[in-house]
Amino acid sequence: MDVELAAANQGHVDALLAMYESNTSVYSSCAPLQVGAVPAGAPTSVVEFLSRVGKALGVALQITDDLLGTFGDPSGAAKSIESDAREGKQTVLAALLATADP
């Protein structure tokens, strides 16, 4: 999905958020929360709640990464602040700017 959106002329916010939720959220938030809860014997309702929380946290993490990749201090960034733009990656910020009324 990331590659497809990078090839698109214009990102769509809903598609980007769905990608963030199914990609970043799963490995950065949902899985770590569930890995702790399941072996501890947490009820299914708690595991499902942690999944929802993890999805929201993962989306927030990715949007923060996008903002830092655009406006961050290059000396303190873990990656080049130009790498997403150079690779043609779509971000929520770019999609919102592309669809904004002048």
Secondary structure, 3 states (H helix, E strand, C coil): CHHHHHHCCCCCHHHHHHHHHHCHHHHHHHHHHHHHHCCCCCCHHHHHHHHHHHHHHHHHHHHHHHHHHHHCCCCCCCCCCCHHHHCCCCCHHHHHHHHCCC
